[in-house]
């Protein structure tokens, strides 16, 4: 299988081979889902906190003696059974991140890219760059490539001028191939990758 390689004018200038051992076969959606959950969990701040009996205000003195009053025994006014008392087993600051095996991450990225290829949403270009920092020029280039809506631009090394040109465009991101994740691929409507980035990814995912 081959994918067409186009230039910034969307003119075909060549082709790149797609390895069946990397992108062939069934797309494993479970791996993509697991990778997306992992990426979302790692970004959660986890700063939620409720006050337990040690944090709420109030005296720690025993309100009345243990026996002889006819009232229920109680140790302090901050106990969870009383109004304005502490919360039992409430949420505390924590990290939601969890370990995801390297093989799962690689498999998820492979499956996400394969799905984009099957959907015809992967565009391979000879290069991604900009002569100057100009958003209008970047928008015109994306329009010529048939990119509309959420787009992910992938290159071996991010071009700073192009990145600064597209950073104000809603839904458009640029990322280096070494830092590409399955979540970013799955979230984009169209993926535009340079020939070098695509070949690098094929080698890394094999």
N, C-alpha and C positions, 0 to 999 in steps of 0.2 A: 504494500500500500504506500502511496505517496501523497504528500500535501503540497499544494502550490505555494510558492514563495513569491510575494508581491513586493513592490516598492511603495513609497509613500503616495504615489499616484494611483495605487491599486492596479498596477499593470504587472502581469505575470512575467517574472524574470528567471524562474527556475523551479525546482522542486526539491523536497527533502524526504528522505526515506523514513517510513514509520515502522518500527520493529514490532512484529507480531508477538514476540515473547514479552514485550513490555506493555503494549496497549491492546493486544488481542484478547479474545475471550470475553467472558461475562463480566459486567461491571458490578463490583461488590458494593452495594449501597450501604451495607452495615458498617463497613470500614469508614466510609465518608461520614456517616452519622456519628460514629464514635469519635472521630477526629474533630468534628464540629462541636460536640459536647465538651470535649477536652479544651478546645480553644476558648469557648465561651466561659467555662469554669475558671480557667486561669486568669481571665480578665475581671472576674468579680472582685469587688473591693473587700467584701467580708467585714465591714466595719460596724455591723449591727451589734447592739448591746442592750440588754435589759439589766436593771439593778436587782441584785439579789439581797438577801438580808444583811449582808456586810456593807452594802453600798447605800441603802436608803437611810434617810435621816431619822433620828430618834434615839432615845436612851437604850442602853443595853441592860439597864437595871431591871430586876425582877419586879413586876408591878405590885404583887402581893405575895404573901407567904404561900408555900406549897399546899398546906393543909389547914383546915379549920375555918375557912371563910365560906364554904358552900359553893364557891365559884369554880369554874374549870381551871385546871392548872395551866400556867403560862409562864414562859421564861423571859420574854421581852416583847415590847410593843412592835418590834420590827419583824415578827414572825409572819410567814406567808398567809396565815389564816385570817389575819386582821386587815382592816382597811388601811391602805398606804403601806402595807408590809412588802417585803421583798418578793420577787418572782422566782418560782421554782423551775429549774431547768429551762430558763429562757435562753434565747440566742445570745452567743458571746462572739467576740471577734475571732475569726478563723480564716484559714485559706481554703478555698474550694478546689485548688489545683490538685491533680492526681497524676501518678506516673502513667505514661502511655508508651508502650514498647516502640522502639525505633522501627521495627518491621511493620507495625500497624500504621505509623505515620507515613512511611514510604508507600505502603499499599493503598492508603486512603488518597494520597496525592496522585498516585498512578490511576486509581479508579475515577477520580474527579476529572483529570485531564482526558481520560478515555471517554467519559460521558460527554464532555464538551466537543470532542471530535465526532462522536456519533451524532450529536445534535447539529453539527456544522457551525458551531459557535467558536471555533478556534481559528484564528488568522495568524499566519506566519509571514513576517516581513523581513526584509534584508537588514534593516536597522531601525532603531528608534532614537531619534535625536532632534535637536532644535538648534537653529543658528542663533536665535536670540530668545529672550524670555518674553513670550507674547502669547497670551491665552487665545486670542482670535486665530492665530496661525495653527495652534494645537487643535482647536475645535474644527477647523477646516480639514486638517489632516485626518482626524478621526471620522469626519463625515465622509471623506473620500474612501475610507476603508470600510464603510458601512457599519460603523460603530455608533450605537445609540443607547442611551440609558447607562446602566451600570457597566463599567468596563475595567478590565485589569490589564495593565501594560507590564510585560515581563521582559527583562533584559539581563544579560550576564552582569553588567555593571550599570547602575542607574545613571542616566544622563541628568545632571543637575539642572540644566536649563529647561529641559522638557518637564522634569518633575515640578519645577516651580511654575511652569506654564499651566499645568493641569491640576494643580493642587486646589484651586478654587472651583473646579468643576464638580458638581454634586455627583457622587457615585463613581468617579474616575480615580483609580489609584495606580501607582507605579511601584513595582517591587523588584528586587534582585532575585534571580532564579534560585540562589542558594537559600533564600529566606522565604520562599514560596510555601504556602500551606494549603491544605485541601479546603479549609473554610473559605479562604479568599477566592479560590477557583470556583467553588460551588455558589458563592454569593454573587458572582459576576454574571451578567447576561452574555457578554462577549469577552474572550481572552485574546489579547494580541501579544504574540511572543516573537522575538527575533529568531533568526535561524540559529545563531549561536546559543541562545538560551534554550531553544527546543532540543538541540543536540546535546547540550550539557545535561538537561533534565533526563533525556533518554539514557545517558550513561549512568547517571546517579540512581535512576529507578530500576535499572536492569538487575 
